[in-house]
């Protein structure tokens, strides 16, 4: 967390992450150019750059869309999620290079405005096989542009987390546009089916990962808690919750995180105010519940962020009886102080 906005706050982890991304992109592009020169010595620089950046961008897009479900399946993927926006902005830069050289080679050498030429050079909009696929790529690029320029937390704060999240969920329509852009381009200009096979394999992989992660979350949400007493619901044994960690329980369609800290149990709402991260999947650092997505912190006893931050989440009553943890799903107002349940 930062008390004020800065362009980018690079810590050691971010530097390693960004240098790895940069090194991989340079290595990929260089390898693509070298292999093209070996197997197709009649290539032109513009063509190889268009193809190299397109394949690199598609690969990065699949990685980006895989990170979310992977973190739901295995927490070891969380470090990737922490800096996913850096990967997204890098991908946009690669796509921008691809789009710029594509416009230069195919639409900038005539008397018509390149952007007009993009939409009128092929008007077979009623044909699937001959559909003007470049227009699909253009609209995908617009979506990625909006996502890239609003990636900083300044925009998240001023647009509101809900609006910001909705905007960035357009990555899925953009992915569909990219898939159609590539598939139609291959059908119209390529004879080698390897590109289509790779795209289908990537789409199947993403769908599978999202289904596995979704089913895991649905299973968690559908757990029934049958023992109830005076508004409290029996959720687990006290020894099932590790020190400085939490267990998440979904009661009445609300997810609640029960944390264990310094011989007490505290219950807070599971959703982080930043980007809706799962607070119960984080841990307590320096006395604060720390969101595993981007490090936003909350005090376990009242759900308030430490000063000077203003974020707050709901708190809940929790009690322990004979080693059993009982949780009251009726929420207190955000930031309400609760004493917690003492572990004897």
One Martini backbone bead per residue (centre of mass of N, CA, C, O) as a GRO file, in nm:
protein
  344
    1UNK     BB    1   0.101   0.033   0.015
    2UNK     BB    2   0.009   0.382  -0.043
    3UNK     BB    3  -0.025   0.722   0.055
    4UNK     BB    4   0.066   0.782  -0.245
    5UNK     BB    5   0.109   0.870  -0.561
    6UNK     BB    6   0.293   0.689  -0.810
    7UNK     BB    7   0.401   0.578  -1.089
    8UNK     BB    8   0.622   0.354  -0.969
    9UNK     BB    9   0.678   0.104  -0.713
   10UNK     BB   10   0.990  -0.028  -0.697
   11UNK     BB   11   1.072  -0.324  -0.598
   12UNK     BB   12   1.247  -0.607  -0.601
   13UNK     BB   13   1.021  -0.782  -0.719
   14UNK     BB   14   0.945  -0.597  -0.957
   15UNK     BB   15   1.222  -0.595  -1.094
   16UNK     BB   16   1.239  -0.894  -1.150
   17UNK     BB   17   0.976  -0.921  -1.304
   18UNK     BB   18   1.038  -0.705  -1.530
   19UNK     BB   19   1.306  -0.825  -1.633
   20UNK     BB   20   1.184  -1.093  -1.717
   21UNK     BB   21   0.988  -0.984  -1.925
   22UNK     BB   22   1.193  -0.836  -2.101
   23UNK     BB   23   1.380  -1.078  -2.160
   24UNK     BB   24   1.167  -1.259  -2.291
   25UNK     BB   25   1.086  -1.072  -2.525
   26UNK     BB   26   1.365  -1.049  -2.656
   27UNK     BB   27   1.415  -1.351  -2.694
   28UNK     BB   28   1.168  -1.416  -2.865
   29UNK     BB   29   1.213  -1.216  -3.100
   30UNK     BB   30   1.497  -1.312  -3.176
   31UNK     BB   31   1.424  -1.608  -3.232
   32UNK     BB   32   1.215  -1.554  -3.452
   33UNK     BB   33   1.405  -1.412  -3.651
   34UNK     BB   34   1.618  -1.633  -3.682
   35UNK     BB   35   1.429  -1.863  -3.778
   36UNK     BB   36   1.324  -1.711  -4.026
   37UNK     BB   37   1.602  -1.673  -4.165
   38UNK     BB   38   1.653  -1.981  -4.197
   39UNK     BB   39   1.356  -2.079  -4.330
   40UNK     BB   40   1.309  -1.758  -4.456
   41UNK     BB   41   1.514  -1.562  -4.644
   42UNK     BB   42   1.262  -1.379  -4.789
   43UNK     BB   43   1.209  -1.193  -4.579
   44UNK     BB   44   1.059  -0.926  -4.402
   45UNK     BB   45   1.069  -0.713  -4.146
   46UNK     BB   46   0.768  -0.645  -4.114
   47UNK     BB   47   0.657  -0.935  -4.115
   48UNK     BB   48   0.821  -1.055  -3.875
   49UNK     BB   49   0.722  -0.846  -3.666
   50UNK     BB   50   0.422  -0.903  -3.683
   51UNK     BB   51   0.445  -1.208  -3.606
   52UNK     BB   52   0.606  -1.189  -3.344
   53UNK     BB   53   0.411  -0.998  -3.183
   54UNK     BB   54   0.156  -1.171  -3.207
   55UNK     BB   55   0.256  -1.432  -3.066
   56UNK     BB   56   0.346  -1.297  -2.805
   57UNK     BB   57   0.073  -1.169  -2.723
   58UNK     BB   58  -0.090  -1.432  -2.711
   59UNK     BB   59   0.079  -1.568  -2.496
   60UNK     BB   60   0.043  -1.346  -2.275
   61UNK     BB   61  -0.265  -1.359  -2.262
   62UNK     BB   62  -0.282  -1.651  -2.157
   63UNK     BB   63  -0.124  -1.601  -1.900
   64UNK     BB   64  -0.302  -1.381  -1.775
   65UNK     BB   65  -0.573  -1.563  -1.779
   66UNK     BB   66  -0.436  -1.791  -1.586
   67UNK     BB   67  -0.372  -1.661  -1.308
   68UNK     BB   68  -0.640  -1.650  -1.163
   69UNK     BB   69  -0.715  -1.960  -1.147
   70UNK     BB   70  -0.442  -2.052  -1.026
   71UNK     BB   71  -0.483  -1.909  -0.745
   72UNK     BB   72  -0.735  -2.087  -0.673
   73UNK     BB   73  -0.575  -2.364  -0.691
   74UNK     BB   74  -0.280  -2.215  -0.625
   75UNK     BB   75  -0.093  -2.009  -0.410
   76UNK     BB   76   0.187  -2.005  -0.570
   77UNK     BB   77   0.062  -1.787  -0.790
   78UNK     BB   78   0.044  -1.503  -0.645
   79UNK     BB   79   0.301  -1.345  -0.746
   80UNK     BB   80   0.179  -1.303  -1.031
   81UNK     BB   81  -0.069  -1.128  -0.945
   82UNK     BB   82   0.073  -0.881  -0.813
   83UNK     BB   83   0.201  -0.810  -1.135
   84UNK     BB   84  -0.008  -0.828  -1.377
   85UNK     BB   85  -0.021  -0.536  -1.490
   86UNK     BB   86   0.262  -0.535  -1.614
   87UNK     BB   87   0.199  -0.755  -1.822
   88UNK     BB   88  -0.035  -0.604  -1.961
   89UNK     BB   89   0.122  -0.353  -2.058
   90UNK     BB   90   0.330  -0.508  -2.222
   91UNK     BB   91   0.129  -0.636  -2.415
   92UNK     BB   92   0.024  -0.372  -2.534
   93UNK     BB   93   0.294  -0.282  -2.660
   94UNK     BB   94   0.312  -0.521  -2.852
   95UNK     BB   95   0.041  -0.471  -2.997
   96UNK     BB   96   0.109  -0.186  -3.096
   97UNK     BB   97   0.335  -0.272  -3.284
   98UNK     BB   98   0.167  -0.460  -3.456
   99UNK     BB   99  -0.045  -0.248  -3.547
  100UNK     BB  100   0.146  -0.034  -3.670
  101UNK     BB  101   0.279  -0.222  -3.887
  102UNK     BB  102   0.017  -0.309  -4.019
  103UNK     BB  103  -0.074  -0.028  -4.111
  104UNK     BB  104   0.182   0.043  -4.272
  105UNK     BB  105   0.174  -0.204  -4.479
  106UNK     BB  106  -0.163  -0.202  -4.555
  107UNK     BB  107  -0.267   0.141  -4.516
  108UNK     BB  108  -0.023   0.382  -4.564
  109UNK     BB  109   0.028   0.380  -4.908
  110UNK     BB  110  -0.215   0.547  -4.971
  111UNK     BB  111  -0.487   0.791  -5.011
  112UNK     BB  112  -0.606   0.670  -4.759
  113UNK     BB  113  -0.694   0.660  -4.462
  114UNK     BB  114  -0.591   0.411  -4.259
  115UNK     BB  115  -0.860   0.386  -4.089
  116UNK     BB  116  -1.043   0.368  -4.334
  117UNK     BB  117  -0.902   0.131  -4.480
  118UNK     BB  118  -0.954  -0.084  -4.260
  119UNK     BB  119  -1.286  -0.080  -4.332
  120UNK     BB  120  -1.280  -0.074  -4.678
  121UNK     BB  121  -1.085  -0.293  -4.804
  122UNK     BB  122  -1.296  -0.489  -4.647
  123UNK     BB  123  -1.661  -0.575  -4.705
  124UNK     BB  124  -1.705  -0.889  -4.594
  125UNK     BB  125  -1.926  -0.900  -4.338
  126UNK     BB  126  -2.107  -1.163  -4.447
  127UNK     BB  127  -1.839  -1.327  -4.421
  128UNK     BB  128  -1.650  -1.563  -4.265
  129UNK     BB  129  -1.394  -1.629  -4.441
  130UNK     BB  130  -1.379  -1.294  -4.539
  131UNK     BB  131  -1.352  -1.145  -4.292
  132UNK     BB  132  -1.243  -0.841  -4.147
  133UNK     BB  133  -1.006  -0.908  -3.911
  134UNK     BB  134  -0.866  -0.633  -3.848
  135UNK     BB  135  -1.104  -0.501  -3.695
  136UNK     BB  136  -1.092  -0.687  -3.448
  137UNK     BB  137  -0.807  -0.600  -3.358
  138UNK     BB  138  -0.874  -0.301  -3.314
  139UNK     BB  139  -1.085  -0.342  -3.080
  140UNK     BB  140  -0.893  -0.491  -2.895
  141UNK     BB  141  -0.689  -0.259  -2.870
  142UNK     BB  142  -0.881  -0.059  -2.733
  143UNK     BB  143  -0.924  -0.222  -2.476
  144UNK     BB  144  -0.623  -0.241  -2.394
  145UNK     BB  145  -0.584   0.062  -2.374
  146UNK     BB  146  -0.784   0.118  -2.143
  147UNK     BB  147  -0.646  -0.076  -1.943
  148UNK     BB  148  -0.361   0.053  -1.942
  149UNK     BB  149  -0.440   0.358  -1.860
  150UNK     BB  150  -0.608   0.222  -1.591
  151UNK     BB  151  -0.398   0.054  -1.404
  152UNK     BB  152  -0.379   0.256  -1.201
  153UNK     BB  153  -0.488   0.344  -0.880
  154UNK     BB  154  -0.604   0.617  -0.952
  155UNK     BB  155  -0.840   0.498  -1.123
  156UNK     BB  156  -0.963   0.308  -0.920
  157UNK     BB  157  -1.041   0.531  -0.713
  158UNK     BB  158  -1.204   0.730  -0.916
  159UNK     BB  159  -1.401   0.504  -1.045
  160UNK     BB  160  -1.409   0.266  -0.876
  161UNK     BB  161  -1.393  -0.066  -0.827
  162UNK     BB  162  -1.643  -0.149  -0.994
  163UNK     BB  163  -1.580   0.000  -1.259
  164UNK     BB  164  -1.293  -0.102  -1.297
  165UNK     BB  165  -1.363  -0.405  -1.307
  166UNK     BB  166  -1.557  -0.391  -1.545
  167UNK     BB  167  -1.354  -0.286  -1.749
  168UNK     BB  168  -1.144  -0.535  -1.705
  169UNK     BB  169  -1.355  -0.758  -1.807
  170UNK     BB  170  -1.305  -0.691  -2.120
  171UNK     BB  171  -1.085  -0.908  -2.174
  172UNK     BB  172  -1.278  -1.128  -2.286
  173UNK     BB  173  -1.381  -0.994  -2.544
  174UNK     BB  174  -1.090  -0.944  -2.644
  175UNK     BB  175  -1.016  -1.240  -2.670
  176UNK     BB  176  -1.226  -1.310  -2.882
  177UNK     BB  177  -1.120  -1.111  -3.096
  178UNK     BB  178  -0.839  -1.238  -3.116
  179UNK     BB  179  -0.921  -1.519  -3.204
  180UNK     BB  180  -1.067  -1.425  -3.465
  181UNK     BB  181  -0.833  -1.271  -3.588
  182UNK     BB  182  -0.643  -1.516  -3.614
  183UNK     BB  183  -0.821  -1.730  -3.752
  184UNK     BB  184  -0.900  -1.563  -4.006
  185UNK     BB  185  -0.611  -1.498  -4.094
  186UNK     BB  186  -0.525  -1.791  -4.138
  187UNK     BB  187  -0.745  -1.876  -4.341
  188UNK     BB  188  -0.664  -1.643  -4.558
  189UNK     BB  189  -0.312  -1.676  -4.544
  190UNK     BB  190  -0.288  -1.978  -4.450
  191UNK     BB  191  -0.179  -2.339  -4.455
  192UNK     BB  192  -0.092  -2.372  -4.168
  193UNK     BB  193  -0.246  -2.531  -3.879
  194UNK     BB  194  -0.083  -2.451  -3.618
  195UNK     BB  195  -0.231  -2.192  -3.525
  196UNK     BB  196  -0.506  -2.318  -3.471
  197UNK     BB  197  -0.411  -2.531  -3.267
  198UNK     BB  198  -0.297  -2.332  -3.059
  199UNK     BB  199  -0.560  -2.172  -3.006
  200UNK     BB  200  -0.732  -2.410  -2.914
  201UNK     BB  201  -0.548  -2.499  -2.681
  202UNK     BB  202  -0.562  -2.231  -2.526
  203UNK     BB  203  -0.873  -2.221  -2.486
  204UNK     BB  204  -0.900  -2.492  -2.337
  205UNK     BB  205  -0.715  -2.422  -2.101
  206UNK     BB  206  -0.878  -2.179  -1.994
  207UNK     BB  207  -1.148  -2.319  -1.952
  208UNK     BB  208  -1.045  -2.535  -1.756
  209UNK     BB  209  -0.934  -2.350  -1.534
  210UNK     BB  210  -1.204  -2.199  -1.478
  211UNK     BB  211  -1.370  -2.449  -1.403
  212UNK     BB  212  -1.203  -2.550  -1.167
  213UNK     BB  213  -1.215  -2.289  -0.999
  214UNK     BB  214  -1.525  -2.262  -0.992
  215UNK     BB  215  -1.591  -2.537  -0.857
  216UNK     BB  216  -1.432  -2.479  -0.600
  217UNK     BB  217  -1.606  -2.233  -0.512
  218UNK     BB  218  -1.883  -2.367  -0.513
  219UNK     BB  219  -1.819  -2.580  -0.300
  220UNK     BB  220  -1.766  -2.372  -0.075
  221UNK     BB  221  -2.054  -2.228  -0.094
  222UNK     BB  222  -2.227  -2.519  -0.044
  223UNK     BB  223  -2.186  -2.536   0.239
  224UNK     BB  224  -2.347  -2.680   0.519
  225UNK     BB  225  -2.480  -2.531   0.825
  226UNK     BB  226  -2.664  -2.692   1.082
  227UNK     BB  227  -2.545  -2.564   1.334
  228UNK     BB  228  -2.756  -2.373   1.558
  229UNK     BB  229  -2.715  -2.075   1.794
  230UNK     BB  230  -2.818  -1.776   1.863
  231UNK     BB  231  -2.710  -1.697   1.551
  232UNK     BB  232  -2.509  -1.922   1.546
  233UNK     BB  233  -2.247  -2.101   1.360
  234UNK     BB  234  -2.106  -2.394   1.294
  235UNK     BB  235  -1.769  -2.435   1.132
  236UNK     BB  236  -1.530  -2.535   1.342
  237UNK     BB  237  -1.235  -2.607   1.467
  238UNK     BB  238  -0.990  -2.439   1.629
  239UNK     BB  239  -0.744  -2.620   1.500
  240UNK     BB  240  -0.810  -2.538   1.187
  241UNK     BB  241  -0.668  -2.268   1.266
  242UNK     BB  242  -0.408  -2.087   1.193
  243UNK     BB  243  -0.163  -1.894   1.263
  244UNK     BB  244  -0.217  -1.602   1.079
  245UNK     BB  245  -0.480  -1.733   0.972
  246UNK     BB  246  -0.755  -1.861   0.762
  247UNK     BB  247  -1.107  -1.917   0.726
  248UNK     BB  248  -1.365  -1.978   0.489
  249UNK     BB  249  -1.715  -1.869   0.500
  250UNK     BB  250  -2.040  -1.946   0.361
  251UNK     BB  251  -2.311  -1.731   0.465
  252UNK     BB  252  -2.569  -1.618   0.312
  253UNK     BB  253  -2.373  -1.538   0.060
  254UNK     BB  254  -2.131  -1.483   0.265
  255UNK     BB  255  -1.797  -1.405   0.305
  256UNK     BB  256  -1.595  -1.528   0.580
  257UNK     BB  257  -1.314  -1.441   0.784
  258UNK     BB  258  -1.125  -1.646   1.012
  259UNK     BB  259  -0.893  -1.534   1.244
  260UNK     BB  260  -0.566  -1.600   1.385
  261UNK     BB  261  -0.456  -1.396   1.677
  262UNK     BB  262  -0.309  -1.402   1.961
  263UNK     BB  263  -0.528  -1.611   2.090
  264UNK     BB  264  -0.743  -1.520   1.864
  265UNK     BB  265  -1.065  -1.459   1.714
  266UNK     BB  266  -1.155  -1.322   1.391
  267UNK     BB  267  -1.415  -1.143   1.197
  268UNK     BB  268  -1.438  -1.083   0.841
  269UNK     BB  269  -1.468  -0.967   0.550
  270UNK     BB  270  -1.340  -1.111   0.246
  271UNK     BB  271  -1.347  -0.831   0.091
  272UNK     BB  272  -1.157  -0.625  -0.073
  273UNK     BB  273  -1.149  -0.276  -0.153
  274UNK     BB  274  -0.974  -0.273  -0.400
  275UNK     BB  275  -1.035  -0.578  -0.590
  276UNK     BB  276  -1.174  -0.822  -0.429
  277UNK     BB  277  -1.002  -0.974  -0.251
  278UNK     BB  278  -0.908  -1.261  -0.054
  279UNK     BB  279  -0.846  -1.226   0.274
  280UNK     BB  280  -0.848  -1.538   0.369
  281UNK     BB  281  -0.573  -1.592   0.179
  282UNK     BB  282  -0.407  -1.460   0.370
  283UNK     BB  283  -0.212  -1.275   0.616
  284UNK     BB  284  -0.041  -1.186   0.907
  285UNK     BB  285   0.121  -0.862   0.909
  286UNK     BB  286   0.207  -0.663   1.149
  287UNK     BB  287  -0.104  -0.711   1.263
  288UNK     BB  288  -0.214  -0.751   0.960
  289UNK     BB  289  -0.434  -0.802   0.727
  290UNK     BB  290  -0.324  -0.943   0.410
  291UNK     BB  291  -0.362  -0.913   0.094
  292UNK     BB  292  -0.266  -1.131  -0.169
  293UNK     BB  293  -0.272  -0.934  -0.414
  294UNK     BB  294  -0.171  -0.605  -0.294
  295UNK     BB  295  -0.139  -0.554   0.039
  296UNK     BB  296  -0.379  -0.487   0.182
  297UNK     BB  297  -0.484  -0.358   0.509
  298UNK     BB  298  -0.616  -0.503   0.829
  299UNK     BB  299  -0.763  -0.502   1.126
  300UNK     BB  300  -0.895  -0.765   1.301
  301UNK     BB  301  -1.082  -0.605   1.528
  302UNK     BB  302  -1.214  -0.374   1.285
  303UNK     BB  303  -1.142  -0.354   0.964
  304UNK     BB  304  -0.912  -0.144   0.959
  305UNK     BB  305  -0.704   0.062   0.826
  306UNK     BB  306  -0.417   0.190   0.870
  307UNK     BB  307  -0.282   0.468   0.915
  308UNK     BB  308  -0.401   0.682   0.656
  309UNK     BB  309  -0.613   0.484   0.593
  310UNK     BB  310  -0.982   0.419   0.500
  311UNK     BB  311  -1.036   0.134   0.486
  312UNK     BB  312  -1.331  -0.091   0.527
  313UNK     BB  313  -1.478  -0.368   0.706
  314UNK     BB  314  -1.660  -0.604   0.815
  315UNK     BB  315  -1.782  -0.745   1.117
  316UNK     BB  316  -1.780  -1.027   1.357
  317UNK     BB  317  -1.902  -1.272   1.553
  318UNK     BB  318  -1.709  -1.484   1.778
  319UNK     BB  319  -1.698  -1.823   1.921
  320UNK     BB  320  -1.603  -2.054   2.193
  321UNK     BB  321  -1.703  -2.411   2.232
  322UNK     BB  322  -1.542  -2.676   2.306
  323UNK     BB  323  -1.351  -2.616   2.043
  324UNK     BB  324  -1.575  -2.449   1.896
  325UNK     BB  325  -1.672  -2.263   1.613
  326UNK     BB  326  -1.870  -1.963   1.624
  327UNK     BB  327  -2.080  -1.785   1.382
  328UNK     BB  328  -2.201  -1.458   1.308
  329UNK     BB  329  -2.356  -1.337   1.005
  330UNK     BB  330  -2.402  -1.063   1.140
  331UNK     BB  331  -2.320  -0.757   1.051
  332UNK     BB  332  -2.116  -0.500   1.103
  333UNK     BB  333  -2.005  -0.219   1.070
  334UNK     BB  334  -1.766  -0.069   0.929
  335UNK     BB  335  -1.509  -0.071   1.175
  336UNK     BB  336  -1.603  -0.250   1.406
  337UNK     BB  337  -1.542  -0.328   1.721
  338UNK     BB  338  -1.400  -0.645   1.837
  339UNK     BB  339  -1.290  -0.878   2.077
  340UNK     BB  340  -1.319  -1.163   2.031
  341UNK     BB  341  -1.191  -1.502   2.071
  342UNK     BB  342  -1.076  -1.686   2.324
  343UNK     BB  343  -0.807  -1.912   2.356
  344UNK     BB  344  -0.768  -2.167   2.602
   0.00000   0.00000   0.00000
